[in-house]
Every structure is written in structure tokens, then in C-alpha cells.
């Protein structure tokens, strides 16, 4: 791993126990300049994972609780008339931050969900016809609860495709859960002792280095072949788009960088392929009725593609 990132990931894993793989995935998505959709039951540390990452990278953190009555202007901001100065004044919303946690994003209607689209893709927000740039460091982590569907509005496929990763957060092991309890009871988990290890300029430089990681022609063909295979499987109704191949390449570069290499290997691709594709594939109705596991299908597809040497 790049020497400058060693203390960051070590400190991150020290603060968030039992989610080592997902922490690395979050950092990978950040370095790849993408956004993350996190699915997990309540109480598994999703908010703490994102908040801690924001602190460690020296970014401002905002959290929006998505509810059915949330309006787009509650996210982006609005213009109000200042009677004292006899002019309209722009009030920027909570989206103007470095790290944004969109908590329970599937609790709000599609119109409000769409308020994030322009920001995530273009890194800009339009308020009543006027466009405002977002900070260079802008990272969205959206959460959703997989066990409650009453009163929810499933994310459209087009919006899910905007997220570079979808992470599934599960319960920790017995040993990890016991360690979490021990830390809490001994008051070792304290946000005040978390200090920034990077500046925004540091992260910008790291992202430039990630983009310089070499992806050979054979690896490109390997990734594109995997994506194209998702469009041919009988159990898949809609396969992954070209954007999926781009996301696969960017995250493989970031994963290789975290492993202290300046070139991508097939193993890097295999590490990121499931979180990269699982939200971009729609199973056929028959496969859903059969309870087919999407991650297993992805693993089978990857196994069917010849690994470049």
C-alpha cells in the first residue's frame, strides 16, 4: 500500500471494528472519485463508517435523513427574498459539503431522490436557474434498509447506476461484536480524538496518482468481457452498461494503488467486480422467484472468462 495511506486505513480499521473489507471499499470508491450505496440493517455502523471517513480525510460532513415529505430544495437549497436588502438571497442546502450521508435514501419519493443526480454526476447544483459548483472533494454515501419495504420508494436503475459501488453491510462476528461492546463500555470510541490525516489538496494528489495506474489492453478486454457476459446470462433480465465497465476500471486502479502497485492485475478486478456490478444487474422474474444469489451469478460469470496472463 502507498505509504501515505497506511496510517489512514489503520486508524480507520481501529475505529470501525469488523468491517475491514467494506472500509477498504469505501476508501477505494473515494480515490476513484465515485459514490457508494450502502445496504444494511439498522445498528451496523453505517453512519459511523461514513462520518469517521470524513473526519480522517479532513472533510466537512453533513447528514440528510430522507423522509417521505423531504423536498428537493431541502437538499440543494433555495432562494429567499431579503426584505432588508430588497433582493433575493441564496441559501445553500446541506449538499454543499465534502462528505454527504444520504440516510435511508429509499424513504423519499423519486423527485427528491433525483435532486442528487446532477450533484453526483456533474458536481454542481442548480438553484432556480443558477448553477453552483460543489467542492472538489464531494463524496456521497447513501444508505438503505433491506428489511423494511413499507413506505419506501425503490431507487430507479438509472440512479443506482450513478453509484460506483454497492456495499452490503452484515452483522459482525462474535469476536468483533464483543470488541465493539468493550470499546463502547470503556469509552474508547470518542469522535473528539479523531484527527484529520489528509487535506483536500492531499486527496486531490492521491486521485491524480490513482488515475496514472496502468491498465493494460488485455486487462481492459478482460473487464469489458465480464460486463458483456452480464447481458448474455439466462438469469439476468438487464445486464450492466458501459458505465459499469468504466467504474470497474476506475475502482480496479484504486484497489491496485492501495496495494502499492502502479498497474492493474486480474485479481484487482476480481476484488471490485461484485460491489461494482451487483446494483447494475436486474435478475429475471424467474430467477428472483428462485431466490438466485446475485453475487454467485457474478462470481460464475467472472469464472467463465479467461484470465489474461
C-alpha positions in Angstrom: 0.0 0.0 0.0 1.1 3.6 -0.6 3.0 4.7 2.5 0.9 7.8 3.0 -2.3 5.7 3.2 -1.1 3.2 5.7 -1.9 5.3 8.8 -5.3 6.3 7.4 -6.6 2.8 6.8 -5.0 1.5 10.0 -6.7 4.3 12.0 -10.0 3.7 10.2 -10.0 0.0 11.0 -9.2 0.7 14.6 -12.3 3.0 14.9 -14.7 0.7 12.9 -14.4 -2.9 14.1 -15.4 -5.9 12.0 -15.9 -4.1 8.6 -12.3 -4.2 7.3 -13.2 -5.2 3.7 -16.0 -2.6 3.5 -13.7 0.1 4.9 -11.2 -0.6 2.1 -14.1 -0.5 -0.4 -15.2 2.9 0.8 -11.7 4.3 0.5 -11.4 2.7 -2.9 -14.6 4.5 -4.1 -13.3 7.8 -2.7 -10.0 7.5 -4.5 -11.9 6.5 -7.7 -13.9 9.7 -7.4 -17.2 7.8 -7.1 -20.1 7.4 -4.7 -21.3 4.5 -2.7 -24.7 2.9 -1.9 -24.7 1.1 1.4 -27.3 -1.5 2.3 -27.6 -3.0 5.7 -29.8 -3.5 8.7 -30.0 -0.7 11.4 -27.3 -0.6 14.0 -24.4 -2.0 12.0 -22.4 1.2 12.0 -23.1 2.6 8.5 -23.3 6.2 9.7 -20.2 5.9 11.8 -18.2 4.4 8.9 -19.0 7.4 6.7 -18.6 10.0 9.5 -15.3 8.6 10.5 -14.0 8.6 6.9 -15.0 12.3 6.6 -13.1 13.2 9.8 -9.9 11.3 8.7 -9.7 12.9 5.3 -10.3 16.4 6.8 -13.7 16.9 5.1 -16.9 18.5 6.2 -19.6 16.0 7.0 -23.4 16.5 6.5 -26.2 14.0 7.1 -29.6 14.2 5.5 -32.4 12.0 6.9 -34.5 11.1 3.9 -38.3 11.1 4.7 -41.4 11.0 2.5 -42.0 14.7 3.0 -38.5 15.8 2.1 -38.4 18.3 -0.8 -35.6 18.7 -3.4 -34.9 22.3 -2.0 -34.3 20.8 1.4 -31.2 19.1 -0.2 -30.0 21.7 -2.7 -31.1 24.9 -1.1 -33.4 27.8 -2.3 -33.6 31.5 -2.9 -35.5 33.8 -0.4 -36.3 37.4 -0.7 -34.3 39.6 1.8 -36.7 42.5 2.5 -34.0 44.4 4.3 -31.7 44.5 1.2 -34.6 44.3 -1.3 -33.0 41.4 -3.2 -33.1 37.6 -3.4 -30.6 35.7 -1.4 -29.4 32.1 -2.0 -29.5 29.7 0.9 -27.3 26.7 0.1 -28.6 23.3 1.3 -26.7 20.6 3.1 -25.5 19.1 -0.2 -22.8 21.7 -0.2 -20.3 19.7 1.8 -17.4 17.3 1.3 -18.9 14.0 2.5 -22.7 13.6 2.4 -24.6 10.8 4.1 -28.0 10.3 2.4 -29.6 8.3 5.2 -32.4 5.9 4.1 -32.5 7.3 0.6 -35.3 5.0 -0.4 -37.6 6.6 2.1 -38.2 9.6 -0.1 -40.1 9.9 -3.5 -38.2 9.8 -6.8 -38.4 13.6 -7.4 -36.4 14.2 -4.2 -34.0 11.3 -4.9 -33.3 12.9 -8.3 -32.1 16.1 -6.6 -28.8 14.1 -6.0 -28.4 13.2 -9.7 -26.9 16.4 -11.0 -24.7 16.8 -8.0 -23.3 13.2 -8.1 -22.6 13.3 -11.9 -21.7 16.9 -12.6 -20.6 18.1 -9.1 -22.8 21.1 -9.4 -26.2 22.2 -8.2 -28.8 24.3 -9.9 -31.0 26.5 -7.7 -33.7 28.4 -9.5 -31.8 28.5 -12.8 -28.4 29.5 -11.2 -25.6 26.9 -11.1 -23.2 26.5 -8.2 -20.1 24.3 -8.2 -19.7 21.8 -5.4 -16.3 21.3 -3.6 -13.6 19.4 -5.4 -13.9 16.7 -2.7 -17.5 15.6 -2.9 -18.5 12.1 -1.8 -22.0 10.7 -1.4 -22.7 7.6 0.7 -26.4 6.7 0.6 -27.9 4.1 2.9 -31.0 1.9 2.6 -32.6 -0.6 4.9 -33.1 -4.1 3.2 -35.6 -5.4 5.7 -38.4 -2.8 5.6 -40.3 -2.1 2.3 -43.4 -0.4 3.8 -43.4 3.2 2.7 -40.3 3.0 0.6 -39.6 4.2 -2.9 -37.0 1.9 -4.6 -34.2 3.7 -6.3 -34.6 3.7 -10.1 -32.0 1.7 -12.0 -30.7 4.9 -13.6 -29.9 6.4 -10.2 -28.4 3.2 -8.8 -26.0 3.3 -11.8 -24.6 6.6 -10.5 -23.1 4.8 -7.6 -19.7 3.3 -8.3 -20.2 0.6 -5.5 -23.0 -1.1 -3.7 -21.8 -2.4 -0.3 -23.7 -5.0 1.8 -23.1 -4.5 5.5 -23.7 -7.6 7.6 -23.6 -8.2 11.3 -20.0 -8.6 12.7 -18.6 -11.8 14.0 -19.0 -12.8 17.7 -15.4 -11.7 18.5 -15.8 -8.3 16.6 -19.2 -7.6 18.2 -17.8 -8.3 21.6 -14.9 -5.9 20.9 -17.3 -3.2 19.8 -19.1 -3.6 23.1 -15.9 -3.5 25.1 -14.8 -0.3 23.3 -18.1 1.4 24.0 -18.2 0.4 27.6 -14.7 1.6 28.1 -15.5 4.9 26.3 -12.7 4.3 23.8 -14.9 5.3 20.9 -14.8 9.1 21.0 -15.2 11.2 17.9 -13.2 14.0 19.6 -9.9 12.1 19.4 -10.2 11.6 15.7 -8.0 13.9 13.7 -7.7 14.6 10.0 -4.8 12.8 8.4 -5.2 14.4 5.0 -6.0 17.7 3.5 -8.2 18.3 0.4 -5.1 19.0 -1.6 -3.5 15.7 -0.4 -6.6 13.8 -1.6 -6.6 15.6 -5.0 -2.9 14.5 -5.5 -3.8 10.9 -4.5 -6.6 10.8 -7.0 -4.2 12.0 -9.7 -1.8 9.2 -8.8 -4.7 6.7 -9.0 -5.6 7.8 -12.5 -2.0 7.2 -13.5 -2.1 3.5 -12.6 -1.6 1.5 -15.8 -4.4 -0.6 -17.2 -3.0 -2.8 -20.0 -5.1 -3.7 -23.1 -5.5 -7.3 -22.0 -7.0 -6.2 -18.6 -9.3 -3.7 -20.4 -10.6 -6.5 -22.6 -11.0 -8.8 -19.6 -13.2 -6.2 -17.8 -15.3 -5.4 -20.8 -15.8 -9.2 -21.5 -17.1 -9.6 -17.9 -19.5 -6.8 -18.3 -20.8 -8.1 -21.7 -21.3 -11.5 -20.1 -23.9 -10.0 -17.8 -26.0 -9.3 -20.9 -26.0 -12.9 -22.0 -26.8 -14.8 -18.8 -30.3 -16.5 -18.8 -31.0 -15.5 -15.2 -30.3 -11.8 -15.9 -33.0 -9.6 -17.5 -30.9 -6.5 -17.8 -27.2 -6.6 -17.9 -24.6 -3.9 -16.9 -24.0 -0.8 -19.1 -20.8 0.6 -20.5 -20.7 2.9 -17.4 -20.2 -0.3 -15.4 -17.0 -1.1 -17.3 -15.7 2.4 -16.7 -16.5 2.0 -12.9 -14.8 -1.4 -12.9 -11.6 0.1 -14.4 -11.5 3.1 -12.1 -12.0 1.1 -8.9 -9.5 -1.6 -10.0 -7.0 1.3 -10.4 -7.7 2.5 -6.9 -7.5 -1.0 -5.5 -4.2 -1.6 -7.1 -3.0 1.7 -5.8 -4.0 0.7 -2.2 -2.0 -2.5 -2.7 1.1 -0.4 -3.6 1.1 -1.2 -7.4 1.2 1.1 -10.4 -0.6 -1.4 -12.6 -3.9 -3.4 -12.5 -3.9 -7.2 -12.3 -6.9 -9.6 -12.8 -7.0 -10.1 -9.0 -7.7 -6.3 -8.6 -10.7 -6.7 -11.0 -12.0 -9.8 -9.1 -11.8 -7.8 -5.8 -14.0 -5.0 -7.0 -16.3 -6.7 -9.5 -19.1 -7.7 -7.1 -19.7 -4.3 -5.4 -19.3 -2.7 -8.8 -21.9 -4.8 -10.6 -24.5 -6.0 -8.1 -26.6 -2.9 -8.3 -26.3 -2.6 -12.1 -27.9 -6.0 -12.9 -31.5 -6.9 -12.8 -32.5 -10.5 -12.4 -35.2 -12.1 -14.5 -38.6 -12.7 -12.6 -37.9 -16.4 -12.7 -34.5 -16.0 -11.1 -36.0 -13.8 -8.4 -38.7 -16.3 -7.6 -36.0 -19.0 -7.3 -34.1 -16.8 -4.8 -31.0 -16.7 -7.0 -28.0 -15.1 -5.3 -26.7 -12.2 -7.5 -23.2 -12.3 -6.1 -23.0 -16.0 -7.0 -24.0 -15.3 -10.6 -21.4 -12.6 -10.8 -18.7 -15.0 -9.5 -19.8 -17.6 -12.1 -19.6 -15.0 -14.9 -16.1 -14.0 -13.8 -15.0 -17.6 -13.6 -16.2 -18.2 -17.2 -13.9 -15.5 -18.6 -10.3 -16.4 -19.5 -7.9 -14.7 -17.2 -5.2 -12.7 -19.1 -1.6 -13.6 -18.4 
